[in-house]
């Protein structure tokens, strides 16, 4: 009798819940109906496909397909890919030496690393890698692509690249390359003094220890008489959010907003602010960006621009500013899911919107660099060694002006001159 009462109460409760929350009940039924479709497709494949198929492959394929409908940065990772992502923190690996991102559905070179196989093969920023080992990279998950490019040093990988021509009406130029993987060691910060007491720091990528290296660079440049600074974020694909925030704190204080995140859920709203006294809060500053500056680079540039802390010079940046959460799953696979977007202190979304063409950081002073000049600048700005030739002579050949850097220097020189003016005296 007691059991009958319990069953009756549960049934009545379910009916009441269904009556009070009809939409929730409908949504639940709809979800089960949609899941049933996936199960039906799996069963049909298992029973009727011409060759035997591993059910696990079908499950992973379904998961990848669902996530692929979202954006370029959300992704389902099989256990081996997730394990590599977790362990990939030491800054050296076997590969071809490029930083990549996804643009318009294609794996796109952000920049080759100097001296690496990709550099020697003259791969350039903006090149699209359209095939790896004969397989199209169209809509390929970026971690899957990186996994295919990396491998044991000494092994080879075949890729096909496509390069945009100078003539926008011409077809893209494709090229087949066979590259031998090498041990790649990354360098995230470079610095030197320019003329007129102007310091120069190039941040290559916001990876581990980058804040320490920037602090080291600032200390060394200050010791050499630095009175103003250029930070070069061109070709910087981003990296760690914490690094972008910490570097911004070197130049801003008074609880100023650096960046904030906002998603569909209230808990995804998070603010990142400066705190305490910034050691270089009054140092005159210019930041350089271009269309390959992404993610953490855009956070720093946006924070400096909105807080009127620096002048931004160059081209509009890439527009990659979505927040991904890594969610481990029961079988050691994982879901990387976009849960929020980054916004600059003034509320501008950094994320590029293909429909509205909004997003990215728009420079205060725009300087457009021709593609051919860009290529030469990228090459002459690095330490390139030519066996059997005199390095100094090679570096003198075909040098081109870096108009973006020159404009930054002019601004800082003008500021120094103007600050010495004494109107009315």
Helices and strands as residue ranges (DSSP letters): H 2-20, H 22-48, H 55-68, E 75-77, H 79-87, E 92-95, E 98-103, E 106-112, H 117-120, E 128-132, E 135-136, H 142-149, E 156-163, E 173-180, E 182-185, E 189-193, E 198-203, H 210-223, E 228-232, H 241-249, E 257-263, G 266-268, E 270-273, E 284-289, H 296-306, E 311-314, E 322-328, E 334-343, E 365-366, H 371-380, H 391-396, H 403-419
